[in-house]
């Protein structure tokens, strides 16, 4: 897990744009007395394009964010099937498990910290159950997790500039094998994951300047040229870099 968090949305909250961030989240929401469905729980898979989080009546949200490559241990589902999707958690965990956790979270008033502790304890139970598999399966899982962990760290450290062919060579696997592991355990392909790493660096750099040199920005952030920078902003932010800067 990367973090656990809680939030209270105000009534009639405005829409906001969520950008791809190479993370997977599970959210539990309570709509209170708004007349909506009182409780919901869902997974937001890896994103390859921006989404608009719609405004709504007041609601409370509890959530867990998983670092890339970690969510599959808790969801027990091929992550590529969740890309750019919102999937109800009861479809992944089963209705009984999902309902028991929801009842524990919302059945009575309790501090948000206690609710988050319940989520953490339940996820640890799922992790322990996964580790109780036959030894051969556990060893295979550990080997694959080690490969993915190294690959993710290398891509993050290079801000996505490391060539996928070079990464596969470092790991002693074919590019095709690495791509298969990524789709299963991360959700995205290595190339797309690397592109989002570059995009995140570019957005972070843009937020620190009011008059960027676009060609220099592209070069610093690992893009071949300015046109590739523009293309990624249009895909991942839904806007050209100049408009993104105006709205940042």
C-alpha positions as a LaTeX table, in Angstrom:
\begin{tabular}{lrrr}
\hline
Residue & $x$ (\AA) & $y$ (\AA) & $z$ (\AA) \\
\hline
Unk1 & 0.00 & 0.00 & 0.00 \\
Unk2 & 1.07 & 3.55 & $-0.67$ \\
Unk3 & $-1.34$ & 5.33 & 1.67 \\
Unk4 & $-4.78$ & 5.37 & 3.28 \\
Unk5 & $-6.84$ & 8.56 & 3.27 \\
Unk6 & $-10.24$ & 9.98 & 4.17 \\
Unk7 & $-12.16$ & 12.97 & 2.83 \\
Unk8 & $-15.49$ & 14.74 & 3.27 \\
Unk9 & $-16.90$ & 16.25 & 0.07 \\
Unk10 & $-19.04$ & 19.40 & 0.49 \\
Unk11 & $-22.58$ & 19.48 & $-0.84$ \\
Unk12 & $-22.70$ & 20.21 & $-4.57$ \\
Unk13 & $-18.93$ & 19.79 & $-4.95$ \\
Unk14 & $-17.62$ & 20.88 & $-8.34$ \\
Unk15 & $-16.08$ & 18.56 & $-10.90$ \\
Unk16 & $-12.34$ & 18.10 & $-10.96$ \\
Unk17 & $-10.03$ & 16.46 & $-13.46$ \\
Unk18 & $-8.00$ & 13.43 & $-12.32$ \\
Unk19 & $-4.87$ & 12.68 & $-14.34$ \\
Unk20 & $-3.13$ & 9.32 & $-14.87$ \\
Unk21 & $-0.74$ & 8.72 & $-11.98$ \\
Unk22 & 0.33 & 5.04 & $-12.26$ \\
Unk23 & $-1.66$ & 4.08 & $-9.16$ \\
Unk24 & $-4.70$ & 1.92 & $-8.36$ \\
Unk25 & $-7.25$ & 3.00 & $-5.73$ \\
Unk26 & $-10.11$ & 1.39 & $-3.82$ \\
Unk27 & $-12.73$ & 3.81 & $-2.52$ \\
Unk28 & $-15.50$ & 3.30 & 0.04 \\
Unk29 & $-18.16$ & 6.02 & 0.05 \\
Unk30 & $-21.05$ & 6.88 & 2.33 \\
Unk31 & $-23.69$ & 9.25 & 0.92 \\
Unk32 & $-25.35$ & 9.75 & 4.31 \\
Unk33 & $-28.89$ & 11.14 & 4.10 \\
Unk34 & $-28.57$ & 12.50 & 0.58 \\
Unk35 & $-31.08$ & 10.08 & $-0.89$ \\
Unk36 & $-28.45$ & 8.40 & $-3.03$ \\
Unk37 & $-27.38$ & 4.78 & $-2.63$ \\
Unk38 & $-26.05$ & 4.97 & 0.95 \\
Unk39 & $-22.83$ & 3.00 & 0.47 \\
Unk40 & $-20.60$ & 2.12 & $-2.45$ \\
Unk41 & $-17.17$ & 0.55 & $-2.83$ \\
Unk42 & $-15.23$ & 0.35 & $-6.05$ \\
Unk43 & $-11.80$ & 0.03 & $-7.62$ \\
Unk44 & $-10.38$ & 2.64 & $-10.00$ \\
Unk45 & $-7.85$ & 0.87 & $-12.21$ \\
Unk46 & $-4.74$ & 2.23 & $-13.87$ \\
Unk47 & $-5.57$ & 5.22 & $-16.05$ \\
Unk48 & $-4.35$ & 6.02 & $-19.55$ \\
Unk49 & $-6.47$ & 9.16 & $-19.97$ \\
Unk50 & $-7.92$ & 11.81 & $-17.64$ \\
Unk51 & $-11.29$ & 11.43 & $-15.99$ \\
Unk52 & $-13.71$ & 13.98 & $-14.59$ \\
Unk53 & $-14.72$ & 13.22 & $-11.02$ \\
Unk54 & $-18.31$ & 14.46 & $-10.97$ \\
Unk55 & $-19.56$ & 16.78 & $-8.28$ \\
Unk56 & $-22.26$ & 15.40 & $-6.00$ \\
Unk57 & $-24.05$ & 15.78 & $-2.72$ \\
Unk58 & $-22.03$ & 15.63 & 0.47 \\
Unk59 & $-20.40$ & 12.26 & 1.01 \\
Unk60 & $-17.61$ & 10.72 & 3.02 \\
Unk61 & $-14.84$ & 8.80 & 1.29 \\
Unk62 & $-12.33$ & 6.33 & 2.66 \\
Unk63 & $-9.65$ & 5.05 & 0.30 \\
Unk64 & $-6.49$ & 3.06 & $-0.09$ \\
Unk65 & $-3.94$ & 3.82 & $-2.78$ \\
Unk66 & $-1.65$ & 1.08 & $-4.07$ \\
Unk67 & 1.75 & 1.61 & $-5.57$ \\
Unk68 & 2.16 & 0.21 & $-9.06$ \\
Unk69 & 2.46 & $-3.56$ & $-9.03$ \\
Unk70 & 0.94 & $-4.02$ & $-5.56$ \\
Unk71 & $-2.83$ & $-3.94$ & $-6.11$ \\
Unk72 & $-2.98$ & $-7.41$ & $-7.68$ \\
Unk73 & $-1.95$ & $-9.02$ & $-4.39$ \\
Unk74 & $-5.12$ & $-7.70$ & $-2.77$ \\
Unk75 & $-7.59$ & $-7.75$ & $-5.65$ \\
Unk76 & $-6.61$ & $-11.16$ & $-7.05$ \\
Unk77 & $-7.60$ & $-10.10$ & $-10.56$ \\
Unk78 & $-5.66$ & $-9.44$ & $-13.79$ \\
Unk79 & $-5.07$ & $-5.71$ & $-13.56$ \\
Unk80 & $-5.22$ & $-5.07$ & $-17.31$ \\
Unk81 & $-8.95$ & $-5.84$ & $-17.16$ \\
Unk82 & $-9.41$ & $-2.86$ & $-14.81$ \\
Unk83 & $-7.61$ & $-0.26$ & $-16.93$ \\
Unk84 & $-9.63$ & 2.96 & $-17.26$ \\
Unk85 & $-12.47$ & 1.21 & $-15.43$ \\
Unk86 & $-14.44$ & 1.55 & $-12.25$ \\
Unk87 & $-15.27$ & $-1.92$ & $-10.91$ \\
Unk88 & $-17.53$ & $-2.60$ & $-7.95$ \\
Unk89 & $-15.55$ & $-4.31$ & $-5.21$ \\
Unk90 & $-18.17$ & $-6.98$ & $-4.54$ \\
Unk91 & $-17.58$ & $-8.33$ & $-8.05$ \\
Unk92 & $-13.90$ & $-8.86$ & $-7.20$ \\
Unk93 & $-14.10$ & $-9.96$ & $-3.56$ \\
Unk94 & $-17.55$ & $-11.53$ & $-3.44$ \\
Unk95 & $-20.65$ & $-9.96$ & $-1.99$ \\
Unk96 & $-20.26$ & $-11.42$ & 1.52 \\
Unk97 & $-16.71$ & $-10.16$ & 2.11 \\
Unk98 & $-17.47$ & $-6.74$ & 0.64 \\
Unk99 & $-20.66$ & $-6.41$ & 2.69 \\
Unk100 & $-19.00$ & $-7.40$ & 5.96 \\
Unk101 & $-16.34$ & $-4.75$ & 5.53 \\
Unk102 & $-18.90$ & $-2.10$ & 4.51 \\
Unk103 & $-21.03$ & $-2.92$ & 7.58 \\
Unk104 & $-18.01$ & $-2.59$ & 9.85 \\
Unk105 & $-17.06$ & 0.75 & 8.27 \\
Unk106 & $-20.46$ & 2.43 & 8.33 \\
Unk107 & $-22.68$ & 0.64 & 10.88 \\
Unk108 & $-21.98$ & 3.26 & 13.55 \\
Unk109 & $-20.14$ & 6.51 & 14.05 \\
Unk110 & $-16.45$ & 6.11 & 14.73 \\
Unk111 & $-13.34$ & 8.23 & 14.12 \\
Unk112 & $-12.04$ & 8.13 & 10.55 \\
Unk113 & $-8.74$ & 6.79 & 11.86 \\
Unk114 & $-10.55$ & 3.71 & 13.20 \\
Unk115 & $-12.32$ & 3.18 & 9.89 \\
Unk116 & $-9.02$ & 3.32 & 8.03 \\
Unk117 & $-7.54$ & 0.85 & 10.51 \\
Unk118 & $-10.38$ & $-1.59$ & 9.70 \\
Unk119 & $-9.54$ & $-1.33$ & 5.99 \\
Unk120 & $-5.85$ & $-1.89$ & 6.66 \\
Unk121 & $-6.55$ & $-4.94$ & 8.85 \\
Unk122 & $-8.83$ & $-6.48$ & 6.23 \\
Unk123 & $-6.29$ & $-5.97$ & 3.44 \\
Unk124 & $-3.57$ & $-7.58$ & 5.55 \\
Unk125 & $-5.85$ & $-10.60$ & 6.04 \\
Unk126 & $-6.19$ & $-10.92$ & 2.28 \\
Unk127 & $-2.44$ & $-10.66$ & 1.87 \\
Unk128 & $-1.83$ & $-13.38$ & 4.47 \\
Unk129 & $-4.36$ & $-15.64$ & 2.73 \\
Unk130 & $-2.54$ & $-15.16$ & $-0.58$ \\
Unk131 & 0.77 & $-16.09$ & 1.03 \\
Unk132 & $-0.73$ & $-19.35$ & 2.32 \\
Unk133 & $-0.75$ & $-20.78$ & $-1.22$ \\
Unk134 & 1.39 & $-23.83$ & $-2.11$ \\
Unk135 & 5.12 & $-23.17$ & $-1.82$ \\
Unk136 & 5.77 & $-23.46$ & $-5.56$ \\
Unk137 & 3.12 & $-20.86$ & $-6.30$ \\
Unk138 & 4.51 & $-18.54$ & $-3.62$ \\
Unk139 & 8.03 & $-18.84$ & $-5.03$ \\
Unk140 & 6.78 & $-18.09$ & $-8.56$ \\
Unk141 & 4.90 & $-15.10$ & $-7.21$ \\
Unk142 & 7.98 & $-13.81$ & $-5.40$ \\
Unk143 & 10.12 & $-14.18$ & $-8.53$ \\
Unk144 & 7.65 & $-12.31$ & $-10.70$ \\
Unk145 & 7.15 & $-9.64$ & $-8.01$ \\
Unk146 & 10.92 & $-9.18$ & $-7.82$ \\
Unk147 & 11.20 & $-8.65$ & $-11.58$ \\
Unk148 & 8.33 & $-6.18$ & $-11.61$ \\
Unk149 & 9.62 & $-4.36$ & $-8.53$ \\
Unk150 & 13.03 & $-3.85$ & $-10.13$ \\
Unk151 & 11.50 & $-2.75$ & $-13.43$ \\
Unk152 & 9.17 & $-0.24$ & $-11.79$ \\
Unk153 & 11.97 & 1.23 & $-9.67$ \\
Unk154 & 14.21 & 1.58 & $-12.73$ \\
Unk155 & 11.50 & 3.33 & $-14.75$ \\
Unk156 & 10.61 & 5.67 & $-11.89$ \\
Unk157 & 14.27 & 6.48 & $-11.23$ \\
Unk158 & 14.78 & 7.39 & $-14.89$ \\
Unk159 & 11.47 & 9.32 & $-15.05$ \\
Unk160 & 10.43 & 6.98 & $-17.86$ \\
Unk161 & 13.47 & 7.66 & $-20.06$ \\
Unk162 & 14.92 & 4.13 & $-19.80$ \\
Unk163 & 14.44 & 2.17 & $-23.03$ \\
Unk164 & 12.22 & $-0.88$ & $-22.56$ \\
Unk165 & 14.64 & $-3.03$ & $-24.58$ \\
Unk166 & 17.46 & $-2.06$ & $-22.21$ \\
Unk167 & 15.28 & $-2.74$ & $-19.17$ \\
Unk168 & 14.37 & $-6.23$ & $-20.43$ \\
Unk169 & 18.06 & $-6.94$ & $-21.08$ \\
Unk170 & 18.94 & $-5.91$ & $-17.53$ \\
Unk171 & 16.35 & $-8.35$ & $-16.22$ \\
Unk172 & 17.42 & $-11.17$ & $-18.55$ \\
Unk173 & 13.96 & $-11.55$ & $-20.07$ \\
Unk174 & 12.45 & $-10.84$ & $-23.47$ \\
Unk175 & 10.59 & $-7.61$ & $-24.09$ \\
Unk176 & 7.45 & $-9.68$ & $-24.75$ \\
Unk177 & 7.75 & $-11.47$ & $-21.39$ \\
Unk178 & 8.24 & $-8.18$ & $-19.59$ \\
Unk179 & 5.18 & $-6.72$ & $-21.33$ \\
Unk180 & 3.07 & $-9.74$ & $-20.30$ \\
Unk181 & 4.14 & $-9.39$ & $-16.66$ \\
Unk182 & 3.35 & $-5.68$ & $-16.72$ \\
Unk183 & $-0.13$ & $-6.18$ & $-18.14$ \\
Unk184 & $-0.93$ & $-8.81$ & $-15.50$ \\
Unk185 & 0.66 & $-7.17$ & $-12.45$ \\
Unk186 & 0.66 & $-3.46$ & $-13.23$ \\
Unk187 & $-2.13$ & $-3.14$ & $-15.75$ \\
Unk188 & $-0.31$ & $-1.04$ & $-18.33$ \\
Unk189 & 2.42 & $-1.98$ & $-20.78$ \\
Unk190 & 5.97 & $-0.95$ & $-19.81$ \\
Unk191 & 6.02 & 1.64 & $-22.61$ \\
Unk192 & 2.77 & 3.28 & $-21.49$ \\
Unk193 & 3.89 & 3.21 & $-17.85$ \\
Unk194 & 7.13 & 4.96 & $-18.88$ \\
Unk195 & 5.22 & 7.59 & $-20.86$ \\
Unk196 & 3.13 & 8.43 & $-17.80$ \\
Unk197 & 6.31 & 8.70 & $-15.72$ \\
Unk198 & 7.60 & 11.30 & $-18.22$ \\
Unk199 & 4.26 & 13.10 & $-18.23$ \\
Unk200 & 4.23 & 13.29 & $-14.43$ \\
Unk201 & 7.71 & 14.81 & $-14.44$ \\
Unk202 & 6.62 & 17.33 & $-17.07$ \\
Unk203 & 3.52 & 18.39 & $-15.11$ \\
Unk204 & 5.56 & 18.74 & $-11.91$ \\
Unk205 & 8.11 & 20.89 & $-13.75$ \\
Unk206 & 5.40 & 23.05 & $-15.34$ \\
Unk207 & 3.83 & 23.81 & $-11.97$ \\
Unk208 & 7.13 & 25.41 & $-10.91$ \\
Unk209 & 7.36 & 27.90 & $-13.79$ \\
Unk210 & 5.15 & 30.51 & $-15.43$ \\
Unk211 & 7.11 & 30.95 & $-18.68$ \\
Unk212 & 8.56 & 27.62 & $-19.80$ \\
Unk213 & 10.78 & 27.03 & $-22.79$ \\
Unk214 & 8.77 & 24.22 & $-24.38$ \\
Unk215 & 11.64 & 22.72 & $-26.37$ \\
Unk216 & 13.87 & 22.70 & $-23.30$ \\
Unk217 & 11.09 & 21.22 & $-21.18$ \\
Unk218 & 10.64 & 18.38 & $-23.68$ \\
Unk219 & 14.37 & 17.65 & $-23.66$ \\
Unk220 & 14.71 & 17.78 & $-19.86$ \\
Unk221 & 11.73 & 15.47 & $-19.37$ \\
Unk222 & 13.01 & 12.83 & $-21.78$ \\
Unk223 & 10.87 & 13.55 & $-24.84$ \\
Unk224 & 12.29 & 13.12 & $-28.33$ \\
Unk225 & 10.92 & 16.53 & $-29.31$ \\
Unk226 & 8.23 & 19.07 & $-28.48$ \\
Unk227 & 5.59 & 17.33 & $-30.61$ \\
Unk228 & 5.87 & 14.19 & $-28.47$ \\
Unk229 & 5.40 & 16.33 & $-25.34$ \\
Unk230 & 2.26 & 17.89 & $-26.82$ \\
Unk231 & 0.89 & 14.49 & $-27.84$ \\
Unk232 & 1.25 & 13.10 & $-24.31$ \\
Unk233 & $-0.40$ & 16.15 & $-22.74$ \\
Unk234 & $-3.33$ & 15.81 & $-25.11$ \\
Unk235 & $-3.72$ & 12.12 & $-24.21$ \\
Unk236 & $-3.05$ & 12.25 & $-20.46$ \\
Unk237 & $-4.36$ & 15.74 & $-19.57$ \\
Unk238 & $-6.91$ & 16.31 & $-22.32$ \\
Unk239 & $-5.25$ & 19.63 & $-23.16$ \\
Unk240 & $-2.15$ & 21.06 & $-24.81$ \\
Unk241 & 0.68 & 22.00 & $-22.41$ \\
Unk242 & $-0.07$ & 25.73 & $-22.71$ \\
Unk243 & $-3.72$ & 25.26 & $-21.67$ \\
Unk244 & $-2.70$ & 22.87 & $-18.90$ \\
Unk245 & $-0.35$ & 25.54 & $-17.53$ \\
Unk246 & $-3.14$ & 28.15 & $-17.56$ \\
Unk247 & $-5.43$ & 25.83 & $-15.59$ \\
Unk248 & $-2.77$ & 24.45 & $-13.20$ \\
\hline
\end{tabular}
